[in-house]
Amino acid sequence: MFYYKIKFLAYIISNLNTFNIILQSPKLDISQIKKQINGCWNFILDLLVKPEILKKGKIELLNLNWEDENLSDNTFKASHEFLSSLATEVNSKYHSILTKT
């Protein structure tokens, strides 16, 4: 299980670092800042939130109480959905966790 945790952490850090490098680049055109911030926002949401929630507007998503326990059941991916998306996006070895649960 430790292997999977490290791979997941490396995946998150790698993607966030890519956004960090882009956003700090002096070559970044001012017109691209919003696009890059939205890309980072979408990366995080795509990983954790159910697809139907992504259809809501950004303002509505920003106004959600993300700490509400009732929200988490209806908003965040279930464990099997989360692991399935990790297997697709990060590493196919995450499929082995799905078969064990």
N, C-alpha and C positions, 0 to 999 in steps of 0.2 A: 504494500500500500504506500510505503514511503516513496517508492519510485514514481508512482502516479502523482503524488502531491508535488514532488520536485518538478516533474514535467509540466504540470499545470501552472505552477508558479513561474517557471521559465517562460512558458507561453505568454502569460499575462505581462511579465516584465519586458519581454521582447517587444510585444506590441505597443505597450505604453512608452517604451524607450524610443520606438520608431516615431511615434507622435511627438514625443519630446524633442527629438532631433529636428524634425521638420518645423515645429513651432518656434524653435530657437534659432533656426537658420537665418542669417542675414539676407539670404536670397529669397526668402519667403515673401511673395507678393501680398500686400495688405488685403487684396481681394480674395485670397485663398485662406485666410485665417478662419473664417466662419466654416468653410468646407472642412478644414482639418479638425476643428473642434467638434463638429457634427460627426465626423468619422470616428473620433475617439468615443464620443457619447454612444454612437450606434454599436461600436465594438463591444462595449460593456453591456449594453442592453441586449444585444443579440445572444450573448453568452448566457445571461441569467434570466431573462424575462420571456414569458410565453409569447408566441408570435402574434396572437390576437391583441395583446396589450400594446404591441409596437404600432398598431394602426391608430392609436390615439395620438393627438397632436402633442408637440413638445411642451407647450404651456400646460396642458392637462397633466402630462407626466411629471413635470416639475412641481406641480401643486399637490401631488399625491403625498400622503403621509407615509413615507417609506418604512417607518418604524411600527406601524399598525400591524398587529399579528393577523388580523383578518385579511388585510391586504396581501400579505405574503402567500397565503394559501391560494388566492385567486390570481396572483400576478406572477410569481416566480415559477420557473419550471420545476416539475416534480423530479425526484432523484434520477429516475430512469431516463427522462427526457434530457436532463442535464448531462448525464454520462454518455448518452447517445450522441449529443452534439459535440462533446469532447472527443469522442472516438472519431467523429467525422472531421473536426477542425484541428485537433491537436495531435492525436496519436491513436492508431487503430488498436493498440493494446488495451485501451479503455473498454473495448468490447468484452474483454475477459472479466471485468468487474461486473458487467451486466449479466453475464451468464452465471456468476456465483451468487447473485442476489435473488 
